[in-house]
Amino acid sequence: LFFVMNPYPGMTHKYYTFKYLADNAKPVVYANYAVGEGTRNAANFNSLSDMSYLWRYYLERPSENIRVAKYHPLLARFKRLRVVGAAKSDLMASIAHKNSIRRKVILAPHHSVPGNKTPLSIGNFDIYADLFLRLPVMFPQIDWVFRPHPLLFWTMKTVGFWKDGDGEAYMDKMRSYKNVEIQDAGDYYDAFVNSDAIIQDSGSFLAEYHISGHPQCYILRDKSVEQTQFNNFGRKMLEYTYRAYSEHDIIQFITNVVIQGDDTLKERREKFVAEELKYNYPHASEAIVED
């Protein structure tokens, strides 16, 4: 039995692709690496022909079962789809929250700035890189966690926003602040649980951070991005998220929601998360093992 994390045949060794394993009579199991994907990239992902080779495809919620069955009728016909919940997020339930008198906010910029070589264009770091450097000074009473997407700095250079050395200089400046923690790899669920808010423009973090229960500020270049870059579920998640279209919006979120605690979306957000994102939480992994 093979549990494979990477569904893209062009990004993994041929011996670990779904097709190669299935062709060699090895049952292949997969659960989504991106929890609650709400961008248009989800359609590109679900249209991958290799998904039809799966022996089991574990899904996060009943509505996802309907969507995947549309793209892969063979998986539905042969009963290979199982709705178990978001196994990846089970980890959050076991993390103890550490009490702190200081607020903690995560900055998580995505790599998909204009000109990147993916179908996705939700990144705004080209606009807000300077603001992110100013925030630790503007709000010294807050502890900041800077967690850029691993491809962000490479993309900024590749598409021409930065030149050689700009990324290193940026990180040196960020590291110079005593109230900033740098995270460039590894698990992020501890940071999610032990933060008070996130400011971001990621794809999968939109759903995953909702599960933490804390408010988030989602940066959008303009209102048209919601229609062109997000699917129906993504737009639904954004309804329970504080959206920012400018520096002013971001600063207002920090001032009103983080510092003053005026989280007006809290009650509605918690209801949505309980109904849509916490299916079988936190027992999805157990359900996979039992199956």
N, C-alpha and C positions, 0 to 999 in steps of 0.2 A: 504494500500500500504506500503510495507516494503523496505526501502533502506538499504541494508546490505553491510558493508565494508569488512568483512572477508569471503573470498570464501572457506576457508579450513574447512571441517566438523570436523576434528580432533582438531581444535584450537578454537572452539567457542561453546557456549552452544547449546544443541540439539534443543532448541526451536527457535533458530535463524539460523539454517542451511537452505540452499535453499530447500532441500528435505522436511523437516518437514513443513515449511511454505507453500510450494506448495501443499503438501498432505492435508493441512488444508484449501485449497482454498484461500490462501493469495497471491496476486501478489507480486513477488519479483523483485526488480530493482537493477542493479549493474553497476558500472563504475570502471575501473581498478584503483587500489590503487597505482600501479607503472606505472608512465607515460613512454610510449615508451620503454617498457622492451626489451632489446636487447640481453640478455643472453640466454643460452640454457634452463634455468629455465622456460622461457616462454612456451616452449613446454610441460613441465611437468604440468604447471599451466593450459594451455588450454585443456589438456587431462582429467582434472577433470570431472568425470561423472556428478557431481551435477550441473554443468553449464547448463545442458539441462533443468533444472527446472525453469530457469529464464523467467519472463514475458517480461522484457526488458534488453538487454545488450548494454550499450552505449560505443561506440568505438571512438578512437582518430583520425583515418585516414582511407581513403579508402582501402589501402593495408591491414590493420588489419582486415577489414571486410572479405576480401578474405581468410585470414589465419584462422580466427575463424570459418567461414562457413565450412571449410574443417574438422575441429575437431568436430563441432556440426551442422550437416546438418539439424537437426530438428529446431534449432533456425533460420536458414536461410529459411527453407521451410515455417515456420509459421510467417515469417517477424517480428521476435523479435529483430533483430540486427538493431541498429541505429548508423550511423556515425555522431557524433556531435562535435568532438574535445576533447582536454584534459581539462575537467572541473576543475581538481585539479590546473592546471596552470593558470586559469583565474585570480587568486589572484595576480599574479605577476604584471599584468597590472595596478593595483590600488595602488601599492607601489611607493611612491615618492623616487627618488634617492637623497641621501644626498651628497653634494659636500664635498670632503676632499682632502687636499694636500698630505696625506699619503696613500700609497697603502695598500689594505687589501686583504689577501689571506686566503682561507679556507683550512684546512686540514681535510679530511673526510675519514678515513680508514674504510674499510668494515670488517665484522666479519668472512668471509669465508676463513680463513687461512687454510693451509693443516691440515687434520685430523678432520675438522669440520663435523658435522653429517647431512649435506645437500648435494644435488647433485652438488652444486655450489662450485667452488674453484678459486675465483678471488682475495682473500685478500692477502696482502703482508706485513701486519703489523709486522710479525715475523722477517722480514728483515729490515724494515725501522723505527721501533719504536725509535731507538736511534737517527737517523737522524732527526726525527720530533722534538725531544727534543733539538737538536742543532740548528735548523733553526732560532728560535727567537733570538739567540745570533749571528749567522752568518749574519743575516739581520735585525738589530735593527731598520732600517728605515721603516720596514713593520709592519703593525698590523696584527696579526694572529688570526684566529678563529679555535679552535680545536673542531671538532664535530665528535667523534667516533660513529660508529653504536652501538645502545644500547646493542647488544649481544657481542660486541668485547672483552671486558675484561673477561667476563664469559667464552668465547670460548678459549681465550689465556690460561686461567687457566685449563679448562677442558681437552684440548688436550695436556697439559704438557709443553707449552712454558714458563709459569709463575707459581710461587708458591704463597702460601698465603702471602698477603701483598704487592706483586709486583705492582698490579694495583693501590692501594692507594698511594704507593710511587711515581709511575709515575705521577699520577694526582697532587700530592703535588708539584712535580718539575715543571710541566707545569703551575700550578697556581702561582708559584713564579715569573714568568716573567711579567713585567708590560705591555708588548706589546702583551699579549695573552688573548683572551676571550674564556671561556669555554662554550660550548653549549652541553648539554646532553639530551635535550628533546625539545618538542614543535615545532612550525612552523619554517621552515628554509628559506622561500621565501624572507623575509626581508634581511637575510644575503646574499642570492644569488644576489639580486638586488644591494645591497650596498657593494659588494665586487668587486675586480678587476680580480680575478682568483680563481681557485680551483685546489687542488692537491688531487687526490682521486683514489679509485679502487672499487667504488660501482656499483650496477646494475642499479637501476632506476635513480640515480643522473646523469648518463651519458646523458640521454635525457633531464632531467629537467634543468640541468645547462646550456645546450645549449640554452634553451629558454631565459635565462637571457641575452644572447648576448656576454658574456665574454668568454675569452679563458680558456681552462682547460688542465691540465696535467694528463693523465691517466697512472697509474702505472701498468705494466704487468711483471710477473715473467720472461717470455721469449716470443718469437714470436709465439710459438705453442699454447699459451693460447688463442689467437685470433680465432684460428680454433676450438679448443676443447670446449671453454666455451661461445662463442658468436654465435648467429644466424646471418642470412644474414643482418638483419637490424642493429644489434649491430656492425657488422664489417663495415657497411656503416657509422655509426656515428663515429667510430674510425678514419675514413679517415679524418675527419675534427677536429681531436683532437691531441694535442701534446702528443705523447706516450713516456713513460720513462721505460727503462729497467735497470737503474742503478742510484746510487746517483748522478753521473756526469750529467745524463740526466735531473734529477730534478733540480739540481742547475743551469744548463744551461737555463732551462725554466724560472726560477725565474730571472736570470740575464738578459737574452735577451728579453723575452716576457713581464714580469711584470715590471721590472725596466726600461729597455731601450725602451719598447713599440714596439718592432719589431714583431708584430703579423702578420706573413706572411700568416696565414690561414684565416684571418678575412673576406675577401671578399667572398671567396668560402664557408666559414662556414655560413655566413649570408644568402646566397642564399639557401643553403641546409635547414637551419632552417625554412626559410620562406615557402619553398615548401613542406617540409616533417613533420615538428613538430608544425607549427603554424596554422594548419587547423582550421578555424573558431575562431581563437584566437582574443579577449578573450571573446567569446560569447557562449562557450559550455554549461555553466550552464543554460543560457537563453533557449537554444535549448532543453535541457532536460525538463525544466519546461513547455515549450510550447507543447512538445510532450505528 
